[in-house]
Amino acid sequence: MSVDTLAVLGAGDKGIGVALLGALAGLHVRLWDPSEDVLRGAILLVRQQLERAVRDGAPAAHRQTILDGVLATIDLEEAVIGAGVVLETGPEAPDIRAEVLARAAVAEPGATLLVSGRLEEVAARLQDPSRLAGLLLGDRIRAPRAMGGSATSSAALEAARAIAAALAGAAAIHPG
């Protein structure tokens, strides 16, 4: 699996922000949410923000690639199959996060799993917590940061660092 494809699970504010930065970083992004209405609104917002970023200076040769960089789906398996990294950004409830990540782990056994919060609580609920790392999402002041848990493998932590660096680079170029 490569880290050029990122599955973002959850199309709320965090998921939208990650999908946008991922596309701007040149990643293939798959945005999943179980709600068609939420997903429809999220992809419209992502598309508007990507068009603005392209208009404001993305290299002409990459404009269409950036605009086409996000696939939205309500099918979890479609979102995660072939993704090198799967980031869960949904509700804060560890049980829900773990359930969604467990389904993603079965659908894509080679993916590194990332969670945007409650790393140890989610890890305790997974069959293979070595695949799980944390990604602390940044804001306008702090860049995204990878973190490992007590069971995180070095490969999972490296994948998390690569995604954090890609998102931070996109945020620096397109501060939005």
N, C-alpha and C positions, 0 to 999 in steps of 0.2 A: 504494500500500500504506500502511496505517496502522500505527502503533505500538501499537494497542490489542490486537493478537493476537501472542502470543509462542510460538514453537515451541521447546521444550527437548528437545535430542537427548541422550539418556542418562538413565537412571532410577536412577543411583547416588546417593550422598549429596548431591553438588552439585546434580544434576538435581532431586532431591526438594525440596531447600531453595529453589531458584529457582522451581520450580512453585508451591510453597506461598506464597512472597512475591509472586509474580506474581498469583495468584488473590486474595490479600488486598489487593493494589494495585488490583484491579478489572480486570485484564487477562484476556482470553480466553487460556487456556494450553492448549497441546497438548503432551503429554508422550510422547515416542517412545523406545522401546528395542527392539532386535531380539529380545529374549528375553521370551516371554509370562510366564514365571515371575517374572522380575525386575520386569516392568511391573505384574503383579498385586500383588506385595508393595509396590511403590512407591506405587501408587494407593491401596491400603488405608491406608498410613501417611499420605499426603497428606490423605486424607479424614478420618482421625482428628484430625490436627492442625488442619485447617480447622474441624471441628466444635468442637474445643476453643476455637479463636480466636473463633468465633461465639458460643459459650456465655459466653466471658469478656468480651464487650463489643462485638462488631461491631454496627453499627446494624441494628435489626430489619428495616428496609426493604431492606437489602442482603444479608441472611443467605442466602436461597436462591440469589441470584446468585453469591455467594462459593462456596457449596457446589457449585454446578453449573459453576464456572469452569474446571475442568480436564478435558480430554478425553485419555484414554490410548489409544495405538494402537501396533501393531507395523508399521504401514504408513507408511513415511517420507514418501511423497508426500501422504498424508492429513494428516500432521502439519504439513507446511510450506506447502501450497497456501493462499494467502490471508494468510499470516503476514507482518507487516511486518518482524519481526526473528526470526532463527533463531539460537539459542545452542547451541553444541556443548559438552557437559560431560563427554564420555566419557573413554576411556583417554588417558593422557598421550602415547601414540605419535603423532607428527605425521603419519605416513602414514595412519593410521586416521582421524584427525580430518579431514585434508584430503579423504580419499575420501568420508566421510560429508557434509561440507560441499559438495563438488563435486556430489554427487547432489542435495542440497537446493537448490543454486543453479540447477540445470537445472529442477527441479520448480517452483520459485518464483523466476523471474528478477527480480522486483522487491524481494525481501527483502534487508535488510542482514544480513550474516553476522557472528556474534560467536563468539569462541573464548575459553575461560576460561584459557588458558595457551599458551605457545609460539607467540605471534602471528607472528613473523617466519618461523619454520620452517614453519608452516602456510601462510602467505601465499605463500611461494616455490613451493608445490605447487599453487596454485590458478590457474585460467585468468584470472580477473579479481580480483586481490587488492585492488582499490580498494573493493570491497564489504565487505571484512573489517576489523573492529575488534576490540579486545580488551575483555574485561570481567573485571576482577579482582574476584573474589567476596569479599565482606567476611566478617567474623565478628562476634562480639558486641561487639567494640571498633571495628572499622573498617567503614565502609559500602562497598558495591560502588563500583568506580571504572572509568570508561571510559578506554581508551587507544587511540591510533592508532599504526599502524605506518608504515613508510616509504612505502607505497603507499595508505594509507587515505584515502578521499575525505572531504571535509567533511560530506557527507550521512550517510555511514556513522558517522562520529564523533558527529554530532548524535543519531542514532538510539541509539547506544550510551549516550550521556549521558542520554537520556530514559529508557531502561530502567534504568540505574543509579540515577537519581533516584527512579523509581517503586518499585524494590525497596528502596532505603534508606528511603523514606517508610513503606512497609509494615512494615519491620523496626523502625522507631522506634515505631510505633503498637502492634505486636504482637510484642514482643521474644521471645516463646516461651520 
